[in-house]
Amino acid sequence: MKDKVIVITGASSGIGKACAEVFAKAGSNVVIAARDAHKLSEVKGALKKYTEVLGVITDVTREEDCKKLIDETIRQFGRLDVLINNAGISMRAMFEDVDLDVIRLVMDTNFWGTIYCTKYALPYVLKNKGSIVGISSVAGKKGLPGRSGYSASKFAMEGFLESLRIENLKKDLHVLIARPGFTASDIRKSSLSKDGTAQGESPRDEQTMMQPEVVAEKIYNAVLNRKRDMVLTVNGMFTLWLNNFFPSLMDKMVYNHLAKEPDSPFAK
C-alpha cells in the first residue's frame, strides 16, 4: 500500500484512527476526516512522522462536506485508491419509545454518509482499480433488538455495497464489507438514547472487546488481499451461521443476550 492514497471517515477515534495509523505506517498517504477539528489535528500530528497526512473537517451527513473531502484529496494528492467508510453512530432504545429524529440521524450518518462519500470518490477509485470499504456490523446481517435504527442503517449500507460490487464486476473494483464485533471505541459512549442524548458510559466491559488496533490490522490485510467480506469475531461468525439454519432460535438467543446488558431498554 506504499504511496497509495487512503481516505478514512470517522478517523478521529476508534477504528478509524487505528486504520489511519496502520496505513500510515505502511507508507500510504492518509486523508483523515472527522467533525471534531481538535481531535483531527491531534491525530494528524501523531501520523505526520510516518507519512504525508491531510485532515479535512467533515460531517458525513452533509453531501457538500463529502464532496469537499474528495475534492481536497484530489487537489492534494492527485489520486485516490481506497475509501474507508467508517464514520458511524449507534442508538440504543426500543423502537416504540424512540424519537424518529434519532433514527434519521443514524441513517444520515451510517448510510447516507457512505452514499455521499462513495459517490464522489468512485470515479477516482475506479481509475486506479482501488477499494471501497464499508465498516458494517453483525447488526447488518441480523437485526438487533434495541438497535433498530442502527441495524437498518447497516443493512442498507451492505445492500448498497453489494450492488456497487456487482455493477462494477468488469471494472476490477474491490468492495470490502467488514463486520467487527463489539469494539472498544467511542461509538457506544456517543450512542444515542431514545431522546437523542448521548448514552455516556458504555454498558459493556470495554476490556473484553476487540481493540481498534486489531480491527485495523485485519482491515488493512483484507484491503491488501482484496477480500470481499469479513466477520471479525468467532461469536459473530457463529451468530450468522446459526441464523442461516435456525433463525427463530437465534432471535431468542440475541434477545436474551442483549437483555443482560446493564440498563437494558427491554425486559429479560
N, C-alpha and C positions, 0 to 999 in steps of 0.2 A: 504493500500500500504506500510505499515511499513516493512522495511528491504528488499523490492523489489529493483531490480537494474534497473534504468531507463537511457537510452541513449537518449540524445536530441541534434540534429544537429542545427546549426544556433543559438546557445544558448548565444551569447554574447550581444544580444539586443532583444527588441521587445517581440514577443510571446514566442520565445524560452527561453529567460531569465526569463520571467514570469512563464513559465511552470516549469523551474528548481527550482524556489523559492517555488512554490506551492507543488511540490512533495517532496522537501527537508523538508519543514515544516511538511509534513505528515509522515516523518520518513523514506522515501525512500533513498537509496544510489543513488547518481546522478552522471552521467558522462556527462559532457558538452563538446561540440565540436564546434569549430569555427576557422576561419582563423586568426583572429586578436589576437595575443598572449597577448598583453597588456590588452585588454578588457576581454579576457578569464580569465586572472589572477585576475582581479578586481571582476568578478562575482564569481569565486571560493572563494576568500577571504570573500565575503559577505555571502556565503552559508555555510561556514565551521562551523558556530555557531549552525547550525541546524542538520547537518548530515555529513557523510563522502562523500567527493566530489573528483572526478578525472577530470582533464581538459586535453583534448587532442587536439592539434592544428591539424585541419582537413580542407582540401579543398575537398568538396564532389565531385568535378568534376574529382578528381583523384582516380581511383579504389584502388591504393595502400594505399592511406590515409584512405579510408573507411575500408579496411581490417585491417589496423593498429589500427583504433579506436576500432573495435570489439575485436581484439586480446588483446589490453591493458585492455579493460573492463574485459575480462575473466581472465586475469593474476591477476588483482587487486581484483576482487570480486568472481570469480569462477562461475558466473551465469549471466544471462541476462533475464529480464522479460518483459520489454517494450522498444520498439524503436519508438521514435517520429521523423519522417522525416519532419523537419521544415525548414531546410536551403532553402532559395529561393531568387530569384531575379526577378524583373519585367522589363518591357520595355514599352515605350510609343512613338509610331511613326507609320505612315502609312506604310503598307507593301510595297507599290511601292517605298517608299523612303529609307527603312531601309537597312543597311548593313547586309548581311546574317550572318556575324560573330556574330552579336548581337543575332540573333535567335539561333545560335549554342550554345552560352554561356548560354542562358536562358534554353535551353533543357538540356544541360550538367549539369546544377545546379539542376533544379527542377525535371527533370525526371530521368536522369542517376544517380544523387546523391541518389535518392530514391532507384533505382535499386541496386546500388553498396552496400549501407548500409544494405538493406534488405537481399540481397544475403548472406552476411557473418553473419548477425545476426540470420537468420531464424532457423538454427539447434538448437541454444540455446533457442530461444523464444518458439519453438515447444516443446522442452523438458519440459518447465515449463508451457505449455498451456497459454502463455502470449499474448501480444498485439503488433501488428504493426499498427502504426498511420501515416496517411498522412495528412499534413496540406494543404488542397486544397483551393478552392475558388468557388464562384458562377461562375467565369470565367471558371471553369472546367466542367460546365454544359451548359453555354450559352456563345458563342463566343462574345468577347467584341471588338468593333472597336478601332483601335489604339493600341491594345494589342494582336495582332495575335499570336506572339510567346509565350506570357505568357499563353493565353488561350490554345494553342496547348500543352504546357508542362503540364498543369493541367488536360486537357482531357486525355493525355497519362498516367499520374500518376493514375488517377481514374480507367482507364481501367485495368492497371496492378494490382492495389489493389483489384479490384473486382474479377479478375481472380484468384489471390492468395487466396482470401477468399473461393472461390468455390472449388479450388483444395484441400483445407485443411478442408473441412466441417466435416470430420470424425476424425480430429485430435485436435479439440477444439481450433483452432487458432482464436483469436479475431482480427478482422481488422476493424479499425475505419477510416472513411473519414470525416474529419472536415472541414467545409466551413465557415470561418469567413467572415464578410463583410469588408468594408474598415476599417482598424485598424490603430491606431496611432502608427507607428513604423518606423524604418529606411528604410523599403523596398522601399517606394516611393522616399525618398531622394537619394537612390542609384539606382533607376530605370534608365534604360539605354535609351538614346535618339537614334535617327536614326544612328548616327555615333559611338555609343558605349560609349560616355561620360556620366558621371552621370548627372541625371536630376537636382540634387541640391534640392532646397526647394520644398516641396510638393505643387501641385496646389490646394489641397483641405484643408479645415479648419480642422486641427487635433483635435480641441476641440469638434467637433460634431461627431467624430468617436468613435467606440468601443475602450476601453482601453485594452492593452495587459493583464492586470491582470484579467479582466472579462473573456476574452477569455480563459486564462489559467485555471481558476476555472471550466469553463464548460468542457474543455478537460479532466481535472482531473476526474470530476464526470462521464464523458462518458466512460473513461477507467475503472473506478471503477465498473460501471454498465454494461460494455461490450456492449455499444451501437454500431450500425454499421454505421449510417450516421447521420450527424448533420449539419444543416444550422443555423447560429447563429444570424441572423437578420431577422426582420419582412420583410424588403424590399427584402432580399434575398429569403425568402420563397414565397413571393408574385410573384417575378420575375419568379421563377421556376414553380410555379403553373400556372400562366398565360401563360407561354411559352408552356406548355403542350397542351393548348387549342387554343391559338391564337398566333402562332409563328410569323406571319408577323407583327401583331400589336406590339408584344414585340420587334421585330427588330427596328421598328421606335421609340419606347419609349426609348430603350437603346441608340440608335444613338442620339436622341435629348437630353437625359440626359448628356451623356459624351461630347457632343458638347458644353455644357455650361461651361465646365472646363476652367479656365484661361489658355491662350496659347494652346487651344485645337489644336491638329495636323490636324484636319479636319474641314471643314466649317459647320456651323449650318444649 
